[in-house]
Amino acid sequence: MAQFETPQFIERQAKVIGPLTFRGAAYVGVPIILIFLLWFTIADSYFILFIGVSLLLQGAGVALAFVKLEGKTIPEVLRNAIFFFTRSRTYIWKRGNINVTFKPEQFINPSTNGESLPKNTLNRKSRIADLSVKVQTKK
C-alpha cells in the first residue's frame, strides 16, 4: 500500500501583496489612509502630535498584520480576550472553610491474644479487591 505525506500547515488565505494577505494589507493600508487624512487636517499646526499619532497608527497596523503571540495573530488574541472578559463564568466547585477531622481507629493485634484470624474474616473494601485476592490465591 502506498503511503503519502499529508501537508499539515496549509494556509487558506491567498497572498495579495508580497507576504500580506488581503486582511494583512488592510491592517497596513488603513492606517496609511488615516495618516494621509491627518496630514491635511492637523499637520500644519500640530506637527509633533501628527508624528506621534502616525507612528502609533502605523505601528498598530504592522503589529496586527505581522506579530504572532504563541502562534496566534494579534486580532485572534484580542478577540479571545474580549470574549473572555465579556462572557459569564461558570464556577463548578468552590472550596469553603471546611474543618477536616479524622475518626480515630484502634487496631487490635490478634497475635497478642494468641488467636489468629481466619482468612474469611479478612475483607477488603470492595468486591473487586476481594475477587482479585481470590484469583491471585486461587481459592
Contacts in CASP RR format, 6 or more apart in sequence:
PFRMAT RR
TARGET T0000
AUTHOR 0000-0000-0000
METHOD contacts of the structure
MODEL  1
MAQFETPQFIERQAKVIGPLTFRGAAYVGVPIILIFLLWFTIADSYFILF
IGVSLLLQGAGVALAFVKLEGKTIPEVLRNAIFFFTRSRTYIWKRGNINV
TFKPEQFINPSTNGESLPKNTLNRKSRIADLSVKVQTKK
13 21 0 8 1.000
13 22 0 8 1.000
13 23 0 8 1.000
14 21 0 8 1.000
14 22 0 8 1.000
15 21 0 8 1.000
16 22 0 8 1.000
16 25 0 8 1.000
17 25 0 8 1.000
20 28 0 8 1.000
20 65 0 8 1.000
23 65 0 8 1.000
24 64 0 8 1.000
24 65 0 8 1.000
25 65 0 8 1.000
27 61 0 8 1.000
27 62 0 8 1.000
27 64 0 8 1.000
27 65 0 8 1.000
28 58 0 8 1.000
28 61 0 8 1.000
28 62 0 8 1.000
28 65 0 8 1.000
29 61 0 8 1.000
30 61 0 8 1.000
31 54 0 8 1.000
31 57 0 8 1.000
31 58 0 8 1.000
31 59 0 8 1.000
31 60 0 8 1.000
31 61 0 8 1.000
32 58 0 8 1.000
34 57 0 8 1.000
35 53 0 8 1.000
35 54 0 8 1.000
35 57 0 8 1.000
35 58 0 8 1.000
38 50 0 8 1.000
38 53 0 8 1.000
38 54 0 8 1.000
39 50 0 8 1.000
42 49 0 8 1.000
42 50 0 8 1.000
43 50 0 8 1.000
63 74 0 8 1.000
64 73 0 8 1.000
64 74 0 8 1.000
64 75 0 8 1.000
67 73 0 8 1.000
67 74 0 8 1.000
68 74 0 8 1.000
69 77 0 8 1.000
72 80 0 8 1.000
110 116 0 8 1.000
110 117 0 8 1.000
119 139 0 8 1.000
123 130 0 8 1.000
124 130 0 8 1.000
124 133 0 8 1.000
END
